[in-house]
Amino acid sequence: MAQGFLPFQYESDRGSAGETSRAGLLVFVELFRALGLLESVRDDVGVRRNGLGYTDWQVVLALMLLNLAGGDCVADLDVLEGDAGFCRVHRALETHGLTRRERKDLRDRFPGGRERTVPSSSAVFRYLSRFHVEAAAPPAFKAAVAQVPGAEWRPLSREEGGRPVATGREWAEVCFVPNRLCSKKRGREYRYLATREVLAQPPLPGLGAQLALFFPTLEMDAVHYKLFGVVTNREGDGGELILWHDERSGRSEGAHAVMKNDLDGGTLPSGAFGENAAWWTIMILAFNLHTAMKRMALGEGWGRKRLKALRFHFINLPGRVLCHAGRLIIRLAGDHPSFDLLVAARQRILALSRSP
């Protein structure tokens, strides 16, 4: 029986495990490792630090690759899992650079044997359900802000036409260390800056305690303020950092279009706010990784190209996976125009990984 109108047909080769249709996607795994993102996710997320099953960085990386490959939803992880060549190389790369103890710990997380390379949909939903969104200004931070003396609050002004213009806000540096940063002797150091702005319409007498707005507020010296916080690891004047933070990117609409249309920012997986916030954050990581790939690995001419061009020329490339003399080899067609692009990108990533 004919499959279609034209004289060709598709067949399923269940015995083949040596082909991939996403040979370029593995270079993103390489950039992920070279930039130290594996260590950052492992040290800072901590949802699956202990226990069984996939680690934090395995789930986060799988969802980032899903975004970059063009998947629309969590269920599309099965399409990645069905790419046998990709899974073969990806699983081999997971243990690269790990100590013998770390490799053993990774194997021990799957006592019954590991059946999949990327997590299943149910495993991802269980992972996302562990995330909960805190208020924009946690009570501990608000308490620290309330202890800042009035003399330390400085007016925040921006420059327009060479002249300072008042913004109606004040800023101060807050002595605040979250509990999660106190669990390590070598935790990262951050600065916490706060801005306050007098509410344009103060609450009615006697209703201050019942004030509930969509932004955080704080009462100081019988005055109600709108409160905003900025966390940074940068040095320099705090007021200038806040103004820099408030600036528009200049191409924000284009960036949002990529997030919602090219990546998975437009298809949230759940009705729970915490799960959607985690999904969105991982999408932002994928967006930043693809931007780093264009600017740092692919070279001049790729900075303004959309993700669809990256998928066509770089990600969705057919290749055959071979193992020769203990080395994994992904073989493209001899005259494929993207071969030199792949090799050049990997060489730049190698140089990046060796830089201090």
MOWO-V684352 format. One record per residue. N is the residue number from 0. RES is the residue in one letter. SS is DSSP state (H for helix, E for strand, L for the rest). PHI is phi in whole degrees, 0 to 359 (none if undefined). PSI is psi in whole degrees, -180 to 180 (* if undefined). Layout:
N;RES;SS;PHI;PSI, N;RES;SS;PHI;PSI
This chain:
0;M;L;none;130, 1;A;L;292;141, 2;Q;L;280;-33, 3;G;L;205;-167, 4;F;L;283;-41, 5;L;L;269;156, 6;P;L;279;68, 7;F;L;209;166, 8;Q;L;210;159, 9;Y;L;259;143, 10;E;L;227;148, 11;S;L;264;122, 12;D;L;256;92, 13;R;L;286;-16, 14;G;L;270;-3, 15;S;L;269;132, 16;A;L;225;22, 17;G;L;241;11, 18;E;E;241;151, 19;T;E;222;148, 20;S;L;255;8, 21;R;L;224;55, 22;A;L;297;-34, 23;G;L;284;-17, 24;L;H;295;-28, 25;L;H;291;-23, 26;V;H;292;-29, 27;F;H;292;-34, 28;V;H;298;-41, 29;E;H;296;-43, 30;L;H;292;-37, 31;F;H;304;-43, 32;R;H;286;-41, 33;A;H;295;-33, 34;L;L;278;-2, 35;G;L;78;19, 36;L;H;290;-30, 37;L;H;300;-47, 38;E;H;294;-37, 39;S;H;296;-46, 40;V;H;294;-43, 41;R;H;297;-38, 42;D;H;275;-31, 43;D;H;257;-22, 44;V;L;275;-65, 45;G;L;74;17, 46;V;L;286;-41, 47;R;L;241;40, 48;R;L;293;-37, 49;N;L;240;164, 50;G;L;102;-163, 51;L;L;252;166, 52;G;L;91;-168, 53;Y;L;293;145, 54;T;L;280;172, 55;D;H;302;-48, 56;W;H;290;-28, 57;Q;H;292;-42, 58;V;H;291;-46, 59;V;H;298;-45, 60;L;H;296;-41, 61;A;H;299;-42, 62;L;H;288;-32, 63;M;H;295;-44, 64;L;H;294;-35, 65;L;H;299;-43, 66;N;H;299;-47, 67;L;H;291;-33, 68;A;H;283;-15, 69;G;L;105;11, 70;G;L;293;150, 71;D;L;256;-22, 72;C;L;208;173, 73;V;H;299;-36, 74;A;H;298;-21, 75;D;H;288;-6, 76;L;H;299;-27, 77;D;H;295;-29, 78;V;H;291;-42, 79;L;H;297;-41, 80;E;H;297;-30, 81;G;L;284;-10, 82;D;L;274;93, 83;A;H;297;-39, 84;G;H;294;-44, 85;F;H;300;-46, 86;C;H;296;-37, 87;R;H;297;-46, 88;V;H;287;-42, 89;H;H;299;-42, 90;R;H;292;-35, 91;A;H;292;-34, 92;L;H;287;-23, 93;E;H;300;-35, 94;T;L;266;-1, 95;H;L;294;131, 96;G;L;83;-4, 97;L;L;274;150, 98;T;L;287;168, 99;R;H;300;-40, 100;R;H;294;-40, 101;E;H;293;-38, 102;R;H;294;-39, 103;K;H;294;-43, 104;D;H;298;-37, 105;L;H;293;-40, 106;R;H;293;-38, 107;D;H;291;-15, 108;R;L;287;-11, 109;F;L;235;75, 110;P;L;297;-29, 111;G;L;270;7, 112;G;L;95;144, 113;R;L;267;121, 114;E;L;268;-29, 115;R;L;237;155, 116;T;L;275;-50, 117;V;L;260;153, 118;P;L;296;154, 119;S;L;283;169, 120;S;H;299;-43, 121;S;H;296;-39, 122;A;H;295;-38, 123;V;H;292;-43, 124;F;H;295;-37, 125;R;H;296;-37, 126;Y;H;293;-48, 127;L;H;296;-30, 128;S;L;292;-12, 129;R;L;280;-10, 130;F;L;266;136, 131;H;L;227;140, 132;V;L;269;126, 133;E;L;275;167, 134;A;L;298;156, 135;A;L;300;-32, 136;A;L;233;97, 137;P;L;301;154, 138;P;H;305;-38, 139;A;H;296;-39, 140;F;H;291;-42, 141;K;H;297;-38, 142;A;H;295;-38, 143;A;H;293;-39, 144;V;H;296;-40, 145;A;H;297;-22, 146;Q;L;271;-4, 147;V;L;288;124, 148;P;L;299;151, 149;G;H;299;-30, 150;A;H;289;-17, 151;E;H;272;-7, 152;W;L;277;125, 153;R;E;244;144, 154;P;E;295;143, 155;L;E;254;119, 156;S;E;229;149, 157;R;E;245;160, 158;E;E;262;127, 159;E;E;226;120, 160;G;L;64;29, 161;G;L;81;5, 162;R;E;235;142, 163;P;E;288;138, 164;V;E;237;128, 165;A;E;291;142, 166;T;E;258;-10, 167;G;E;82;6, 168;R;E;244;157, 169;E;E;236;154, 170;W;E;227;157, 171;A;E;205;154, 172;E;E;270;133, 173;V;E;252;134, 174;C;L;277;98, 175;F;L;212;131, 176;V;L;227;113, 177;P;L;296;156, 178;N;H;300;-36, 179;R;H;293;-22, 180;L;H;272;-8, 181;C;L;271;-5, 182;S;L;278;-9, 183;K;L;234;144, 184;K;L;288;-27, 185;R;L;246;40, 186;G;L;293;158, 187;R;L;290;151, 188;E;L;258;128, 189;Y;L;232;155, 190;R;E;255;141, 191;Y;E;243;118, 192;L;E;248;144, 193;A;E;231;144, 194;T;E;239;148, 195;R;E;228;147, 196;E;E;217;127, 197;V;E;298;132, 198;L;L;299;132, 199;A;L;298;-34, 200;Q;L;237;99, 201;P;L;295;154, 202;P;L;294;156, 203;L;L;294;152, 204;P;L;303;132, 205;G;L;87;-6, 206;L;L;250;7, 207;G;H;298;-39, 208;A;H;291;-21, 209;Q;H;262;8, 210;L;L;295;122, 211;A;L;225;106, 212;L;L;238;170, 213;F;L;279;3, 214;F;L;230;154, 215;P;L;291;143, 216;T;E;231;164, 217;L;E;207;136, 218;E;E;261;125, 219;M;E;225;124, 220;D;L;53;44, 221;A;L;67;17, 222;V;E;242;135, 223;H;E;266;129, 224;Y;E;240;150, 225;K;E;277;130, 226;L;E;248;139, 227;F;E;218;141, 228;G;E;237;149, 229;V;E;229;131, 230;V;E;251;132, 231;T;E;211;156, 232;N;L;249;13, 233;R;L;268;152, 234;E;L;266;174, 235;G;L;113;179, 236;D;L;295;130, 237;G;H;297;-39, 238;G;H;298;-41, 239;E;H;294;-37, 240;L;H;296;-40, 241;I;H;295;-43, 242;L;H;295;-39, 243;W;H;297;-41, 244;H;H;298;-35, 245;D;H;281;-13, 246;E;L;293;153, 247;R;L;281;150, 248;S;L;286;-18, 249;G;L;94;-31, 250;R;L;229;36, 251;S;H;295;-36, 252;E;H;296;-40, 253;G;H;294;-39, 254;A;H;295;-41, 255;H;H;294;-35, 256;A;H;296;-40, 257;V;H;294;-43, 258;M;H;297;-41, 259;K;H;271;-31, 260;N;H;257;-46, 261;D;H;278;-33, 262;L;L;251;-167, 263;D;H;261;22, 264;G;H;291;-20, 265;G;H;268;-3, 266;T;L;231;88, 267;L;L;284;144, 268;P;L;274;-11, 269;S;L;211;169, 270;G;L;266;-2, 271;A;L;269;131, 272;F;H;295;-40, 273;G;H;296;-42, 274;E;H;296;-43, 275;N;H;294;-36, 276;A;H;295;-40, 277;A;H;294;-43, 278;W;H;301;-45, 279;W;H;295;-41, 280;T;H;296;-41, 281;I;H;294;-36, 282;M;H;298;-39, 283;I;H;297;-40, 284;L;H;299;-41, 285;A;H;296;-41, 286;F;H;299;-45, 287;N;H;293;-37, 288;L;H;293;-40, 289;H;H;291;-33, 290;T;H;292;-42, 291;A;H;297;-37, 292;M;H;298;-44, 293;K;H;293;-43, 294;R;H;274;-30, 295;M;H;254;-23, 296;A;H;244;-40, 297;L;H;276;-24, 298;G;L;92;-171, 299;E;L;297;142, 300;G;L;98;-13, 301;W;L;258;-10, 302;G;L;301;-36, 303;R;L;258;4, 304;K;L;283;144, 305;R;L;282;166, 306;L;H;296;-29, 307;K;H;297;-35, 308;A;H;291;-37, 309;L;H;295;-40, 310;R;H;293;-39, 311;F;H;289;-42, 312;H;H;267;-20, 313;F;H;230;-42, 314;I;H;273;-56, 315;N;L;275;70, 316;L;L;247;132, 317;P;L;283;139, 318;G;E;207;157, 319;R;E;252;129, 320;V;E;267;124, 321;L;E;233;158, 322;C;E;235;115, 323;H;E;225;125, 324;A;L;55;40, 325;G;L;78;8, 326;R;E;246;140, 327;L;E;275;133, 328;I;E;231;132, 329;I;E;250;112, 330;R;E;259;121, 331;L;L;263;168, 332;A;L;301;143, 333;G;L;301;-32, 334;D;L;250;24, 335;H;L;292;129, 336;P;L;293;-16, 337;S;L;268;-2, 338;F;H;298;-49, 339;D;H;295;-34, 340;L;H;296;-43, 341;L;H;298;-47, 342;V;H;295;-43, 343;A;H;296;-40, 344;A;H;296;-42, 345;R;H;294;-35, 346;Q;H;292;-37, 347;R;H;292;-38, 348;I;H;295;-38, 349;L;H;298;-44, 350;A;H;295;-36, 351;L;H;294;-39, 352;S;H;291;-24, 353;R;H;269;-11, 354;S;L;287;150, 355;P;L;290;*
